[in-house]
Amino acid sequence: MEQRRWISNQLMFWASHEWDQAYRACSQADPGFGTLSGTEQVTCMIGWLMNSYPVPRELIDERKRKVRA
């Protein structure tokens, strides 16, 4: 498994092509995806990304600590 790193506030731990894959997968799986709120769409995509390109819990916790500091 590839080691993940924080990319940016917009991309988080995933590259833009991975976000594109997530968008396509969510919109194909849910015909109403386009009518969901932005938050609901992002939640779906992050769920797909975590299943496809997992990020270790330690990296997520480390990032949370940096944001709160």
C-alpha positions as CSV (number, residue, x, y, z in Angstrom):
1,M,0.0,0.0,0.0
2,E,1.3,3.4,-0.9
3,Q,2.1,5.7,2.0
4,R,-0.3,8.6,2.0
5,R,0.6,12.2,2.9
6,W,-1.3,15.4,3.4
7,I,-1.5,17.2,0.0
8,S,-3.6,20.3,0.6
9,N,-6.7,21.6,2.3
10,Q,-8.6,21.0,-0.9
11,L,-7.3,17.5,-1.7
12,M,-6.5,16.2,1.7
13,F,-4.7,12.8,1.4
14,W,-5.8,12.1,-2.2
15,A,-4.7,13.2,-5.6
16,S,-7.1,15.0,-8.0
17,H,-7.4,11.9,-10.2
18,E,-8.5,9.9,-7.2
19,W,-11.1,12.5,-6.3
20,D,-12.3,12.2,-10.0
21,Q,-12.6,8.4,-9.6
22,A,-14.6,8.9,-6.3
23,Y,-16.9,11.4,-8.0
24,R,-17.6,9.0,-10.9
25,A,-18.1,6.0,-8.6
26,C,-20.5,7.9,-6.3
27,S,-22.5,9.4,-9.1
28,Q,-22.8,5.9,-10.8
29,A,-23.8,4.2,-7.5
30,D,-26.4,6.8,-6.6
31,P,-28.6,8.3,-9.3
32,G,-29.6,11.2,-6.9
33,F,-25.9,12.0,-6.2
34,G,-26.2,15.3,-8.2
35,T,-29.0,16.5,-6.0
36,L,-27.2,15.8,-2.7
37,S,-25.8,18.7,-0.7
38,G,-22.1,19.4,-1.2
39,T,-21.4,18.0,2.3
40,E,-23.3,14.8,1.4
41,Q,-21.4,14.5,-1.9
42,V,-18.0,15.0,-0.2
43,T,-19.0,12.4,2.5
44,C,-19.8,9.9,-0.1
45,M,-16.5,10.5,-2.0
46,I,-14.4,10.4,1.2
47,G,-16.0,7.1,2.1
48,W,-15.2,5.7,-1.4
49,L,-11.6,7.1,-1.1
50,M,-11.0,5.6,2.3
51,N,-12.2,2.2,1.0
52,S,-10.1,2.4,-2.2
53,Y,-7.0,4.4,-0.9
54,P,-7.0,3.9,2.9
55,V,-5.2,6.4,5.1
56,P,-3.8,5.1,8.4
57,R,-5.6,6.4,11.5
58,E,-2.3,7.7,12.8
59,L,-1.9,10.1,9.8
60,I,-5.5,11.4,10.3
61,D,-4.9,11.9,14.0
62,E,-1.6,13.6,13.4
63,R,-3.2,16.0,10.9
64,K,-6.0,16.8,13.4
65,R,-3.4,17.7,16.0
66,K,-1.7,20.1,13.6
67,V,-4.9,21.8,12.7
68,R,-5.9,22.3,16.4
69,A,-2.4,23.6,17.4
